[in-house]
Amino acid sequence: MSDPTSGDANRQNLQGLVSGVDTSIAATLNQALGGEDISVEQAVQLFSTTGPEFNAVQWVADYLRKVTVGDVVSFVVNRNVNFTNVCIKRCGFCAFSRDFREEEGYFLPVEEIVRRAKEAWDYGATEVCIQAGLPPQMEGDLYITLCKAIKDELPDIHIHGFSPEEVLYGSIRSQCTIKEYLQGLKSAGVGSLPGTSAEILDQELRDHISPGRIRVDQWTEVITTAHELGIPTTSTVMFGHIETNEQIAKHIGLIRDLQMKTGGITEFVPLSFVNSEAPMFLKGLVEGVRSGPTGMDVIKVHAIARIMLNNWIPNIQASWVKEGSRMSQLLLNAGVNDLGGTLINESISTSAGAQHGQLMRPTEFRSMIRASGRIPAERYTDYRIKRLFNDTDQELDPLDLIGDNVEEIFGSYKKLVQLESFRFEHPNRVSL
């Protein structure tokens, strides 16, 4: 435990530094240092900072992180299973999805999904994350069937699965309410939902970059209902495309309002837009789309998220897949206290052109965290600490023993889309 007297002294010192910047920025930051929430309008002002004011935003975010969650930086050993890339939606930012008529469309059978989950468990994973496209004419109980099959084989693994978009689709295909469908998922073994398919929670913007995508009110209904049923969720934002600073601030404000009402969000994860293969950038489908965020944008979003959410959501996560290990390490000084998971397989960002690999070994996490002067810890999905590592702990986990042949052992998205054995076939296809 930290010495509260020392904390007060650090805050006073920081307030002294902050007092030397623009008066309105200083007032906002001192408000946050005093434990008060800042408004969306104040957050918008923070997004405009440069120079000393930008530095002050980082300092305050880092201080709030320290007093709220300490110096421990966590990660989870998990595996992503993106079981199909076939999707009825055509979102402008998504390079992962394929039309069912395309040769690269794949669909993993239940037994293969279970095999991948078991393989991950054998390598030390405590969580399997399941998300995918929305295949046409999907059996309504598919997600429930998957969960039951995984839990039958691995009763102790945590299933972190199915975005609000998937929950909505499952309820539509099952002809039941969102609440009824979530109850079915919970009974089948779902432990938490990823708060993805959020992008920017601004309907006008969503209609522009992803027409037909889950609406803001529907997304909020799924998340709120999940919390009411005792199913925790994460929360996300995607930035660096056509959004404004005001839209980001309003998005974070909406997440905060939701958390104030339900208390069911475990973490907030900013996600940089990966542009290189995204249709709306590559094909010029959306006017004015940027090529992703700048480095300063990335730091600002994480830092301001910490400042806005600190009283309500203690965990701010950096996505190493989106940001790379170097930027993720820098973000540990801008309000971040979690680095996500090992993943083992990452298909969605990889397909969009992300350059940072599909596996982060536990030793790599520990080294990155230690080099930043922080304390590494392996956690469970709900942020309970599984293992805390000291400076001399060099124990190797099973995943640490994997060599450079990661794709040979676990496969990859590139190989998966080429496999005939998992080729998607439309339910209405007539064999000649």
C-alpha positions as CSV (number, residue, x, y, z in Angstrom):
1,M,0.0,0.0,0.0
2,S,1.2,3.5,-0.8
3,D,1.7,6.1,1.8
4,P,-1.3,8.6,1.6
5,T,0.9,11.4,2.9
6,S,3.3,10.8,0.1
7,G,0.4,10.7,-2.4
8,D,-0.8,14.1,-1.1
9,A,2.7,15.5,-1.6
10,N,2.8,14.2,-5.1
11,R,-0.5,15.7,-5.9
12,Q,0.6,19.1,-4.5
13,N,3.7,18.9,-6.6
14,L,1.7,18.0,-9.7
15,Q,-0.8,20.8,-9.0
16,G,2.2,23.2,-8.9
17,L,3.4,22.0,-12.3
18,V,-0.1,22.2,-13.7
19,S,-0.6,25.7,-12.5
20,G,2.1,26.8,-15.0
21,V,0.0,25.9,-18.1
22,D,-3.0,27.6,-19.7
23,T,-5.4,28.6,-16.9
24,S,-8.5,26.9,-18.3
25,I,-6.6,23.6,-18.9
26,A,-5.1,23.9,-15.4
27,A,-8.5,24.4,-13.9
28,T,-9.8,21.2,-15.6
29,L,-6.8,19.1,-14.6
30,N,-6.9,20.4,-11.0
31,Q,-10.5,19.4,-10.9
32,A,-9.6,15.9,-11.9
33,L,-6.7,15.8,-9.4
34,G,-9.3,16.7,-6.7
35,G,-11.3,13.6,-7.5
36,E,-14.1,15.3,-9.5
37,D,-15.4,14.2,-12.9
38,I,-14.7,16.5,-15.8
39,S,-17.4,17.3,-18.3
40,V,-17.5,16.3,-22.0
41,E,-16.8,20.0,-22.9
42,Q,-13.7,20.1,-20.7
43,A,-12.5,16.8,-22.3
44,V,-12.9,18.4,-25.7
45,Q,-10.6,21.2,-24.6
46,L,-8.0,18.7,-23.4
47,F,-8.0,17.1,-26.8
48,S,-6.8,20.4,-28.3
49,T,-3.7,20.5,-26.1
50,T,-0.1,20.7,-27.4
51,G,3.3,21.4,-25.8
52,P,3.3,21.9,-22.0
53,E,-0.5,21.5,-21.8
54,F,-0.3,18.1,-23.6
55,N,2.5,17.1,-21.1
56,A,0.3,18.1,-18.2
57,V,-2.6,15.9,-19.5
58,Q,-0.2,12.9,-19.5
59,W,1.1,13.7,-16.0
60,V,-2.4,13.9,-14.5
61,A,-3.5,10.7,-16.2
62,D,-0.5,8.9,-14.9
63,Y,-1.0,10.3,-11.4
64,L,-4.7,9.2,-11.4
65,R,-3.7,5.7,-12.6
66,K,-1.2,5.4,-9.8
67,V,-3.5,6.5,-6.9
68,T,-6.4,4.4,-8.3
69,V,-4.7,1.1,-9.3
70,G,-1.1,1.4,-8.2
71,D,2.0,0.3,-10.2
72,V,0.7,-3.2,-11.2
73,V,0.3,-3.7,-14.9
74,S,-1.8,-6.7,-15.8
75,F,-2.3,-9.1,-18.8
76,V,-4.4,-12.2,-19.4
77,V,-3.3,-15.4,-21.1
78,N,-6.0,-16.0,-23.6
79,R,-6.8,-17.0,-27.2
80,N,-9.0,-15.4,-29.8
81,V,-11.2,-17.6,-31.9
82,N,-12.7,-15.7,-34.8
83,F,-14.6,-18.7,-36.1
84,T,-15.9,-17.2,-39.4
85,N,-15.1,-14.2,-41.6
86,V,-18.4,-14.5,-43.5
87,C,-20.7,-11.6,-42.7
88,I,-23.9,-10.1,-44.0
89,K,-22.6,-6.6,-43.1
90,R,-20.2,-4.4,-45.1
91,C,-18.6,-2.0,-42.6
92,G,-16.2,0.5,-44.2
93,F,-13.5,-0.1,-41.6
94,C,-13.6,-3.9,-41.7
95,A,-11.1,-5.9,-43.9
96,F,-11.9,-9.1,-42.1
97,S,-15.4,-9.9,-43.4
98,R,-16.1,-11.8,-46.7
99,D,-19.2,-12.2,-48.7
100,F,-20.4,-15.9,-48.7
101,R,-19.7,-16.1,-52.4
102,E,-16.0,-15.2,-51.9
103,E,-13.3,-17.9,-52.0
104,E,-11.7,-16.7,-48.8
105,G,-14.9,-17.3,-46.7
106,Y,-14.3,-19.8,-43.9
107,F,-16.3,-21.3,-41.1
108,L,-14.8,-23.3,-38.2
109,P,-17.0,-26.3,-37.1
110,V,-17.8,-26.7,-33.4
111,E,-15.2,-29.4,-32.9
112,E,-12.5,-27.2,-34.3
113,I,-13.5,-24.3,-32.0
114,V,-13.4,-26.6,-29.0
115,R,-10.0,-28.0,-30.1
116,R,-8.6,-24.5,-30.3
117,A,-10.0,-23.7,-26.9
118,K,-8.5,-26.8,-25.4
119,E,-5.1,-26.2,-27.0
120,A,-5.1,-22.7,-25.5
121,W,-6.0,-24.2,-22.0
122,D,-3.1,-26.6,-22.3
123,Y,-0.8,-23.7,-23.0
124,G,-2.0,-21.9,-19.8
125,A,-4.9,-19.8,-21.1
126,T,-7.7,-18.9,-18.7
127,E,-9.8,-17.2,-21.2
128,V,-11.1,-17.9,-24.8
129,C,-12.4,-14.9,-26.7
130,I,-15.0,-15.7,-29.3
131,Q,-16.1,-13.2,-32.0
132,A,-16.8,-13.5,-35.6
133,G,-18.7,-12.3,-38.6
134,L,-22.5,-12.6,-39.0
135,P,-23.0,-15.6,-41.4
136,P,-26.2,-15.6,-43.5
137,Q,-29.1,-17.6,-42.2
138,M,-27.2,-18.5,-39.1
139,E,-28.8,-21.0,-36.7
140,G,-30.1,-18.8,-33.9
141,D,-28.7,-21.1,-31.2
142,L,-25.2,-21.4,-32.8
143,Y,-23.5,-19.2,-30.1
144,I,-25.2,-21.1,-27.3
145,T,-24.2,-24.4,-28.9
146,L,-20.5,-23.3,-29.1
147,C,-20.5,-22.2,-25.4
148,K,-22.0,-25.5,-24.2
149,A,-19.5,-27.5,-26.2
150,I,-16.6,-25.5,-24.9
151,K,-17.8,-25.7,-21.3
152,D,-18.5,-29.5,-21.6
153,E,-14.8,-29.9,-22.5
154,L,-13.3,-27.1,-20.3
155,P,-15.7,-26.2,-17.4
156,D,-13.2,-23.9,-15.8
157,I,-12.3,-21.7,-18.8
158,H,-13.7,-18.2,-19.0
159,I,-15.7,-17.6,-22.2
160,H,-15.4,-13.9,-23.2
161,G,-17.6,-13.8,-26.2
162,F,-20.0,-12.2,-28.6
163,S,-20.2,-8.6,-29.3
164,P,-23.4,-6.6,-29.0
165,E,-23.8,-6.9,-32.7
166,E,-23.6,-10.7,-32.4
167,V,-26.0,-10.8,-29.5
168,L,-28.5,-8.7,-31.5
169,Y,-28.1,-11.0,-34.5
170,G,-28.5,-14.1,-32.4
171,S,-31.7,-12.7,-30.8
172,I,-33.1,-11.9,-34.3
173,R,-32.2,-15.3,-35.7
174,S,-33.7,-17.0,-32.6
175,Q,-36.8,-14.8,-32.7
176,C,-36.5,-13.8,-29.1
177,T,-35.7,-10.7,-27.1
178,I,-32.2,-9.5,-26.3
179,K,-32.7,-10.3,-22.7
180,E,-33.9,-13.8,-23.4
181,Y,-30.9,-14.4,-25.7
182,L,-28.4,-13.1,-23.1
183,Q,-30.0,-15.4,-20.5
184,G,-29.4,-18.3,-22.9
185,L,-25.8,-17.3,-23.4
186,K,-25.2,-17.0,-19.6
187,S,-26.8,-20.4,-19.0
188,A,-24.6,-21.9,-21.7
189,G,-21.4,-20.5,-20.0
190,V,-20.7,-17.0,-21.3
191,G,-18.8,-15.2,-18.5
192,S,-18.5,-11.8,-20.1
193,L,-19.1,-9.8,-23.3
194,P,-16.6,-7.8,-25.3
195,G,-17.9,-4.2,-25.6
196,T,-16.8,-4.1,-29.3
197,S,-19.0,-3.1,-32.3
198,A,-19.0,0.3,-30.6
199,E,-16.7,2.2,-32.9
200,I,-17.9,5.8,-32.2
201,L,-21.3,5.8,-30.4
202,D,-22.6,8.6,-32.7
203,Q,-25.4,7.5,-35.0
204,E,-24.8,10.0,-37.8
205,L,-21.2,8.9,-38.0
206,R,-22.1,5.2,-37.8
207,D,-24.5,5.6,-40.7
208,H,-21.6,7.1,-42.7
209,I,-18.9,4.5,-42.0
210,S,-21.0,1.4,-41.4
211,P,-24.6,1.7,-42.6
212,G,-26.8,-1.1,-41.3
213,R,-24.5,-1.7,-38.3
214,I,-26.0,-2.1,-34.8
215,R,-27.5,1.3,-33.7
216,V,-26.3,3.2,-30.7
217,D,-29.6,2.5,-28.8
218,Q,-29.3,-1.2,-29.6
219,W,-25.7,-1.3,-28.5
220,T,-26.6,0.4,-25.2
221,E,-29.6,-2.0,-24.7
222,V,-27.4,-5.1,-25.1
223,I,-24.7,-3.8,-22.7
224,T,-27.2,-2.5,-20.1
225,T,-29.2,-5.8,-20.2
226,A,-26.1,-7.9,-19.9
227,H,-25.1,-5.9,-16.7
228,E,-28.6,-6.3,-15.3
229,L,-28.2,-10.1,-15.8
230,G,-24.9,-10.1,-14.0
231,I,-22.8,-10.4,-17.2
232,P,-19.9,-8.0,-17.1
233,T,-18.6,-6.3,-20.3
234,T,-15.6,-4.4,-21.6
235,S,-16.0,-1.1,-23.5
236,T,-14.1,0.2,-26.5
237,V,-13.8,3.2,-28.9
238,M,-12.3,3.2,-32.4
239,F,-10.6,6.4,-33.4
240,G,-8.4,7.9,-36.1
241,H,-10.8,7.8,-39.1
242,I,-13.4,10.6,-39.6
243,E,-14.5,11.2,-36.0
244,T,-14.0,14.6,-34.2
245,N,-12.6,15.2,-30.8
246,E,-16.1,16.1,-29.6
247,Q,-17.4,12.8,-30.8
248,I,-14.7,10.9,-29.0
249,A,-15.4,12.9,-25.8
250,K,-19.1,12.3,-26.1
251,H,-18.5,8.6,-26.6
252,I,-16.4,8.3,-23.4
253,G,-19.1,10.3,-21.6
254,L,-21.8,7.9,-22.8
255,I,-19.7,5.0,-21.5
256,R,-19.3,6.8,-18.2
257,D,-23.0,7.4,-17.9
258,L,-23.7,3.8,-18.6
259,Q,-21.2,2.7,-16.0
260,M,-22.6,5.0,-13.4
261,K,-26.0,3.3,-13.8
262,T,-24.9,-0.3,-14.0
263,G,-21.3,-0.7,-12.8
264,G,-20.8,-3.7,-15.1
265,I,-17.9,-2.5,-17.3
266,T,-14.5,-4.0,-16.4
267,E,-12.2,-1.9,-18.7
268,F,-12.1,0.7,-21.4
269,V,-10.0,-0.1,-24.5
270,P,-9.2,2.6,-27.1
271,L,-8.6,1.0,-30.6
272,S,-6.7,2.8,-33.3
273,F,-8.2,2.6,-36.8
274,V,-6.0,0.4,-38.9
275,N,-6.3,1.8,-42.4
276,S,-4.1,-0.1,-44.9
277,E,-6.7,-2.7,-45.9
278,A,-9.8,-1.0,-44.7
279,P,-12.3,-0.6,-47.6
280,M,-13.3,3.0,-46.7
281,F,-9.7,4.1,-46.9
282,L,-8.3,1.7,-49.6
283,K,-11.2,2.2,-52.0
284,G,-12.0,5.8,-51.0
285,L,-15.5,4.9,-50.0
286,V,-15.7,7.5,-47.2
287,E,-14.6,11.1,-47.9
288,G,-12.1,12.6,-45.6
289,V,-11.1,9.4,-43.9
290,R,-7.7,9.6,-42.2
291,S,-4.9,7.1,-42.3
292,G,-5.2,6.3,-38.6
293,P,-4.4,8.4,-35.6
294,T,-1.1,10.2,-34.9
295,G,1.1,9.2,-32.0
296,M,-0.2,12.3,-30.1
297,D,-3.8,11.2,-30.8
298,V,-3.1,7.8,-29.4
299,I,-1.6,9.2,-26.2
300,K,-4.4,11.8,-25.8
301,V,-7.3,9.3,-26.1
302,H,-5.8,6.9,-23.5
303,A,-4.9,9.8,-21.1
304,I,-8.2,11.6,-21.4
305,A,-10.1,8.3,-21.1
306,R,-8.2,7.8,-17.7
307,I,-9.1,11.3,-16.6
308,M,-12.8,11.0,-17.6
309,L,-13.4,7.4,-16.4
310,N,-11.0,7.2,-13.4
311,N,-13.8,7.4,-10.8
312,W,-15.9,4.8,-12.5
313,I,-13.8,2.4,-14.6
314,P,-10.4,1.7,-13.0
315,N,-8.8,-0.2,-15.9
316,I,-7.6,1.4,-19.1
317,Q,-6.2,-1.0,-21.5
318,A,-3.7,-0.5,-24.4
319,S,-4.1,-2.8,-27.4
320,W,-0.6,-4.0,-28.3
321,V,-2.0,-5.4,-31.6
322,K,-3.1,-2.0,-32.7
323,E,-0.3,0.1,-31.1
324,G,2.7,-2.2,-31.0
325,S,4.8,-2.9,-28.0
326,R,6.7,0.4,-28.1
327,M,3.7,2.6,-28.1
328,S,1.9,0.4,-25.6
329,Q,4.9,0.8,-23.3
330,L,4.7,4.6,-23.6
331,L,1.0,4.5,-22.8
332,L,1.8,3.0,-19.4
333,N,2.8,6.6,-18.6
334,A,-0.5,8.0,-19.9
335,G,-3.1,6.3,-17.7
336,V,-2.9,2.7,-18.9
337,N,-2.7,-0.2,-16.4
338,D,-3.4,-3.2,-18.6
339,L,-2.0,-4.6,-21.8
340,G,-4.8,-7.1,-22.8
341,G,-4.1,-10.7,-23.7
342,T,-1.6,-13.0,-25.4
343,L,-4.3,-13.7,-28.1
344,I,-2.4,-16.6,-29.8
345,N,-4.6,-15.9,-32.9
346,E,-5.6,-12.5,-34.0
347,S,-7.4,-12.2,-37.2
348,I,-9.5,-9.0,-37.3
349,S,-6.7,-6.5,-36.9
350,T,-4.3,-8.6,-38.8
351,S,-6.6,-8.7,-41.8
352,A,-6.8,-4.9,-41.7
353,G,-3.1,-4.6,-41.9
354,A,-1.9,-4.5,-38.3
355,Q,1.8,-5.2,-38.2
356,H,2.3,-6.4,-34.6
357,G,1.8,-10.2,-34.8
358,Q,-0.6,-12.6,-33.4
359,L,1.0,-13.7,-30.1
360,M,2.5,-11.8,-27.2
361,R,4.3,-14.2,-24.9
362,P,4.0,-13.8,-21.1
363,T,7.7,-13.2,-20.8
364,E,7.4,-10.4,-23.4
365,F,4.7,-8.8,-21.4
366,R,6.7,-9.0,-18.2
367,S,9.9,-7.6,-19.8
368,M,7.9,-4.7,-21.3
369,I,6.3,-3.9,-18.0
370,R,9.5,-4.2,-16.0
371,A,11.3,-1.9,-18.4
372,S,8.8,0.8,-17.7
373,G,9.4,0.6,-14.0
374,R,6.1,-1.2,-13.2
375,I,5.1,-4.5,-11.7
376,P,3.8,-7.3,-14.0
377,A,0.9,-9.4,-13.1
378,E,-1.1,-12.1,-14.8
379,R,-4.8,-11.6,-14.3
380,Y,-8.1,-13.4,-14.8
381,T,-10.8,-11.8,-17.1
382,D,-12.4,-10.1,-14.1
383,Y,-9.1,-8.5,-13.1
384,R,-8.5,-10.7,-10.1
385,I,-4.7,-11.2,-10.0
386,K,-3.6,-14.8,-10.7
387,R,0.2,-14.2,-10.3
388,L,2.3,-11.2,-9.3
389,F,5.8,-11.2,-10.6
390,N,8.8,-9.8,-8.8
391,D,12.0,-8.5,-10.5
392,T,13.8,-11.8,-10.2
393,D,11.0,-14.1,-11.3
394,Q,12.1,-15.7,-14.6
395,E,9.8,-18.6,-14.7
396,L,8.8,-19.6,-18.2
397,D,5.2,-20.4,-19.1
398,P,4.2,-22.9,-21.8
399,L,3.6,-20.1,-24.3
400,D,7.1,-18.8,-23.6
401,L,8.6,-22.0,-25.0
402,I,7.0,-21.4,-28.4
403,G,9.6,-20.6,-31.0
404,D,9.3,-18.5,-34.1
405,N,7.1,-21.1,-35.7
406,V,3.9,-19.7,-34.2
407,E,1.9,-20.0,-37.4
408,E,2.9,-23.6,-37.8
409,I,1.6,-24.5,-34.3
410,F,-1.5,-22.3,-34.1
411,G,-2.3,-21.4,-37.7
412,S,-2.9,-17.9,-39.0
413,Y,-5.6,-15.9,-40.7
414,K,-3.6,-15.9,-44.0
415,K,-3.5,-19.7,-43.9
416,L,-7.0,-20.1,-42.6
417,V,-8.7,-18.4,-45.6
418,Q,-6.8,-20.7,-47.9
419,L,-7.9,-24.0,-46.3
420,E,-10.5,-25.9,-48.3
421,S,-11.4,-28.0,-45.2
422,F,-13.0,-25.0,-43.5
423,R,-14.6,-23.3,-46.6
424,F,-17.9,-21.7,-45.9
425,E,-20.9,-23.2,-47.6
426,H,-24.2,-21.3,-47.7
427,P,-27.1,-23.3,-46.1
428,N,-29.2,-22.9,-49.3
429,R,-26.5,-24.1,-51.6
430,V,-27.7,-26.9,-53.9
431,S,-25.1,-29.5,-54.8
432,L,-25.1,-30.4,-58.5
